[in-house]
Amino acid sequence: MANYKSLAGPVHLEIVTKPDIVNIHILGNSLGVELPRFTIMTEQLLLISLLRVGTGKLIKPISVGSKYPYGDQIDAVMGIRPQQLADNCIQFQVTDLQRAFISANNSMWAFLQPGLDQQKLAIEHNQSLLATVQALLLKKIPSGSFSIDEIATSLNLSKRTLQRHLSTLSTTFNDEVQIARRTLVVPLMKDQSLNLIEISYLLGYSDPESFSRAFKKWFHQSPSVYRQQSLGMFKN
């Protein structure tokens, strides 16, 4: 399930196995994006339900926790009182995870697995492409040489091919540029040796007004107000 989880949504399961215990950490696929409370609890309930239905046994986790508070009603369903922790995780006995599924169908799995593997490889390739585009943009934007033609050449692709790949991922080159600019702007704003005009040019804007408009869309306040607040917090 952890191996193919990326096919069903933006969730990644990290498995840590110890001699008697298995910890399952529930993470987001997107770097820096926190999974919402509903998603975390749904995943934890899904794992418990899957084990119970599959094995026909009333399996209970050893511990359940997340970064969010739990309601009292969920205790009876999970069979344990969840805790608010620094991590989104659920813990089982190894012996419970080694129980055979009464509904196991190896023939059906042998039929489905090749297709699932192909989809998984496609997702991993797409994620790798976006990560590479972002890495190139983060490197090239401050130099001013970050046109789509230059990025495509760095990837050994034609401009049209890069555009087509990005389109299949429901994004555009301009969208990716804005994501990279927003990533770069935070450390630049903390650098007191740079004024706002210099920051706008380092981010590839032709004029400070364009930078200011983009900044307000990202942070819902002007660059000058944001900088005053962030520098004050940084000094404290």
Residue pairs with C-beta under 8 A, 6 or more apart in sequence:
1 13
1 50
2 12
2 13
2 14
2 15
2 24
3 120
4 116
4 120
5 11
5 12
5 13
6 12
6 29
6 120
6 123
6 124
7 116
7 119
7 120
7 123
9 39
10 28
10 29
10 30
10 33
10 35
11 26
11 27
11 28
11 29
11 35
11 39
11 43
12 26
12 27
12 28
12 29
13 24
13 25
13 26
13 27
13 43
14 24
14 25
14 27
15 22
15 23
15 24
15 25
16 22
16 23
16 24
16 25
17 23
17 94
18 94
19 94
20 93
20 94
20 95
21 62
21 91
21 92
21 93
21 94
22 91
22 92
22 93
22 94
22 97
23 89
23 90
23 91
24 47
24 89
24 90
24 91
24 92
25 87
25 88
25 89
26 35
26 40
26 43
26 44
26 66
26 88
26 89
26 90
27 35
27 88
28 34
28 35
29 127
34 67
35 88
37 66
37 68
40 66
40 67
40 68
40 88
41 66
41 68
41 70
41 74
44 61
44 64
44 66
44 78
44 82
44 90
45 74
45 77
45 78
47 90
48 59
48 60
48 61
48 77
48 78
48 79
48 90
51 57
51 59
51 92
51 96
51 97
51 99
52 58
52 59
53 103
54 101
54 102
54 103
55 96
55 99
55 100
55 101
55 102
56 102
57 96
57 99
58 79
59 92
59 96
59 99
60 78
60 79
60 80
61 78
61 79
61 80
61 90
61 91
61 92
62 80
62 91
62 92
62 93
63 80
63 83
63 89
63 90
63 91
64 78
64 80
64 82
64 83
64 89
64 90
64 91
65 82
65 83
65 84
65 85
65 87
65 88
65 89
65 90
66 82
66 84
66 85
66 87
66 88
66 89
67 84
67 85
67 86
67 87
67 88
68 84
69 84
70 81
70 82
70 83
70 84
74 82
75 81
75 82
126 165
126 168
126 169
129 155
129 165
129 169
130 169
130 171
130 176
132 155
133 151
133 155
133 162
133 166
133 176
134 176
134 179
134 180
134 183
136 146
136 151
136 154
136 155
137 146
137 151
137 176
137 177
137 180
138 180
138 183
138 184
140 146
140 150
140 151
141 177
141 180
141 181
141 184
141 202
141 203
141 204
142 184
142 202
142 203
142 204
144 204
146 177
146 204
148 159
148 162
148 163
148 173
149 159
151 162
151 173
152 158
152 159
152 161
152 162
155 162
157 165
162 173
163 172
163 173
166 172
166 173
166 175
166 176
177 204
178 214
181 203
181 204
181 214
182 218
184 202
184 203
185 199
185 203
185 215
185 218
188 194
188 199
188 202
188 203
189 199
189 223
189 226
189 227
189 230
190 230
190 231
190 234
192 231
194 202
196 208
196 211
196 223
196 224
196 227
197 208
199 211
199 223
200 207
200 208
200 210
200 211
200 212
203 211
205 211
205 214
211 223
212 222
212 223
215 222
215 223
215 226
216 222
219 226
